Amino acid sequence: MICGQTTQDNRTAFEDESIRVKNESVQQELDKLFSTERPNVTQDDENFQTQDFQIRYGHCQEELLKHYGGQCWEIFNDSMSELGKENWCNMEKVIRNYHRLTVCVEYVCSLYGCFYPNRVVEQLFVRIHQQYFSPCNNEEDLPDAPAGVVLVSTLLPILLIPFIVYIVVWKSSLRD
């Protein structure tokens, strides 16, 4: 029994060490990902769809995804704070930070065997949109139409229907 317990403890210690090493490598990859400026890639580029690595999906490690997805959020949060609250609704200024967030989360998903997008990522983006973009309104505030215009535009089609039905019945009675 003691030998079995020791083996289990060794296996648990090995798994913990394996997770720690993987976490450190993910952190290094995230740091490297955001420490260098990446060129803009468009669909016109020849290598647009070439992937640098093969993604193998397995069991999604959601807890690790939440943790490192949270780090992507922190990076986004810092960059948005630097941008200033008055610029949060200006998409020309926000789009680069938003793209970096998307790349970061997509990368973390691939590292932990998770499909992108997924439930955890969706919750992250909903939280971001609520915090940063909910006060933004892309449409101009249009005043309500005057009551007379609303009344005429509503009643006119309703009043035309009986008239059109009468004409159809009248025309069909003339043919008989």
N, C-alpha and C positions, 0 to 999 in steps of 0.2 A: 504494500500500500504506500509506503514511504517513497519507494522508487517511482511509482506512478505519479505521485504528487510532485516529485522533483522534476520529472519529465514535463509535466504540465506547466510548472513554474518556468522551466527553461524555454518551453515553447512560447509562453506568454511574454517572457522577457525578450525573446527573439522578435516576436511580432511587434512589441512596443518599440524596440530599437529600429526595426524596419520602417515603421510609421514615422518615427522621428527623423530618420535619414531622408525619407521621401518628402517630409514637410520642409526640411532644410533645403532640399533641391528645388522644391516648388517655390520657396521664398526667393532663392537665388535667381530662378528663371523669371519670376515676376519683377524683381529688381532690374534684371538685365533687359526685360521687355520694355520697361518704362524709363530706363536710363538713356537709351538711344532713341533718336528721332527716326521713325520709320518713314520711308517714302510713301507717297500716296499711290495706291495701286488701283487701276481702273480696269474695266472690262476690255479696253483696247489693248492692254498689255498682253504680250504673248504668253507669259507664264501665270496668267490670272488664276487659272484653275488647278495649277500644280500644287500639290500639298507637300509641305516639308517633312511631314511625318505621317505614319499610318495610325489612324485612330482605331483602337480596339475597345469596343464597348463591352462591358461586363456588368458586374454589380456596382451600381452607382454608390459612391461613398458620400452620402448626403451631408454628414456632419463636417467632413473636411471641406466639402464644397461650400457649405455655409460659412465656415471659418475663412477660407481664402477668398470667397466671393465678398465677404465682409471687408477684406483688405482691399479688394478692387473698389468697393464702395468708399472706403476711407481715402484712397487715392483720388477718386472722383470728387469727393467732398472737399478735399484740400484744394484741388484745382478750381472748383466752383467758388470757394471762399476767396481765392486769389482774384478770380474774375470779378467779383463784386455782385451783390444782390441786384443792383440796377441793370445788369447785363444778362440776367438769367433768362429773360424772354427773347433775347436776340440770338436767333439760331445760328447766325454767321459766327458768333463768338463762342457759342456753346458746342457746336457740332464736333470740334476736335476732341474736347473732353469726353463727350458722349461716345464717340467712336473708340477712344482708348478704353473706356469702361467696357464697351461691348467686346472688344478684342480680349481684354483681360478675363472677363467672365467666360467667354468662349474657350479660351486657353485652359482655364482652371477646370472647366467641364471636361475637356478632353483628357486632362491629366488624371482625373478621378473616375474615368469610365462612365461619365454621365452624358446623356443626349443633350443637345442644345437646340432649342430652349427646353426648359423643364419647369416643374413647379417651384423649385427653390429660386431659380433665375427670375421667373415671373414675379414672385413676391418681392425680390430685390428691386426690379424695375418699377413695380407699382409703388413701392416705398419712395424711390427716387422721384418719380413723377409727382407724387403727392407733395413731397417736400419742396421740390424746385420748380415744377412747371404748372402746378394747379392755379396759381394766380394769373398765368399767361392766357390771353385771349387773342386768338389770331383774327377773329372777326371784329369788324367795327361794330360798336354798339349802335344798332339801328333802332330808331323810335318805332313805337307801335303805329300801325296804319290808323287813320281816322275811322271812326265808327261807321260813317256813311259808306266809305270804300269797302269795308269788310261786309257790310249788309248787302250792298249791290252785288259784289262778287260772289256772295253766297246764294242770294235769292235768284239771280239771273239764270243760272243753269237749272235751278229747281223749277222756275216758271217756264222755261223753254221746253222741258220734257213733255208736259201735257200738250203743248202746241204742236210739237213734232209728231206725237202719237196721233193727234187729230188729223194732221196732214197725211200720214201714212194710211190711216183708215179711210179717209176721203178718197185718196188716189186708188186704193184697192177696190173701193165700191164703184168707181167710174169704169174700171176694166170689166166688171161683171156684166 
